Amino acid sequence: MLARLARMVRALFAFALLALPASLPAEPALTRIEATPAALELFERDWVLMNWALKFYDSNRDILLQPEEAAAAAEAFRKLADADNDGRVTPEEYRAAREFILARY
């Protein structure tokens, strides 16, 4: 009796697995999942830079940085921080620019 019940449960389970894909839509509904650009990650890591970027680059004033707003803010930060104009921001330049932003804005 127990063996027969186990076979029935397995058969129902197999049937359910076969029927499941037919009940799902052909393509799942896409949710808005986007890779976070490096520029946005920079501001999410540092509250000083985030506040500065929101103050000057949040063009739609929604208190969220869109990727294009973050890119503009990152470019402005790079110009501000790159003291020797070599195209790179060293950790020392980053700290100095952050302190400048914190003191001035």
N, C-alpha and C positions, 0 to 999 in steps of 0.2 A: 504494500500500500504506500509506504513512504517513498519507495523507488519510483512508483507511478506518479506521485505528486511532484517529485523532483524533476522528472521528465517533462511534466506539464509546465512547471515553472520555467524550465530552460526553453521550452518551445515558445511560451508566451514572451519571454525575454528576447529570443531571437526574432520573433515576429515584430516586436516593438522596435528593435534595432533596424529591421528592414523597412518598416513603415515610417520611421523618424525622418530620414532625408526627404521623403516625398512630401512631408508636411511643412518643411522649411522652405522659405523663398529661394529662388534660384541663386540670387546673390544677396548676401547679407547687407542690411542697411549700413551705409558707411557713416561712422561718427566722425566728427572733426578731430582727427589726430594728426598733428603736424610735428615734424622734428623741430625742436627749439633751436633757432640759430645761435651761433656762438655769441653774437652781440647781445642777444636777450639774456643769455646765461650770465654774461658779465654783470649785468645790472641786477639780476636776481641774487647773485652771490654777495653783493655789497650794498648795504642800505644807503650809504652816502651817495654813491653813484646813482642808485635808483631814484632817490629824492631829487637829485640834480637833473637827471634825465626827464623825470616826470614834470618838473618845474619848467623846463625849457623845450622839451621835445614831444610831449604828449599833446599832439595837435588837436585831437578831438575831445580832450579833457575828460576821458572816461576813467582815469586813474589806473590805466593798464597800458603797458607799452606794447604796441603792435610791432611785428618784425621790422617793418619799414621805419618806424619811429626809433626803434632800438638801433638800427643800422646807422641812421643819421646821428644819433647821440654817440654811438661808438666812434664814428669818424671824427666828430668834434672832440671827444675825449682823447683820441689818438693825437690830434693836432695839439691839444693842450698839454698832454703828458710827454710827448716825444721831444725832450729838450735839445737833443743833439741832432735832430732831423735825420736819423738813419733809417726811419721807417719801422722801427721796433720800439716797444715800450718795455724797458727793463723793470725789474721789481723796484729798484730805487726810484725810477721815474714815476712808476705807478703810485708808490707811497707819497712822493712829493706832490703829485697832481691831486691825489685824494685829500691830503692835508690842505692844499690850496682851496679846493672846492669846499671842504668843511669849514674853513676859516672865512671864506668870502661869501658863500651862498648859504 
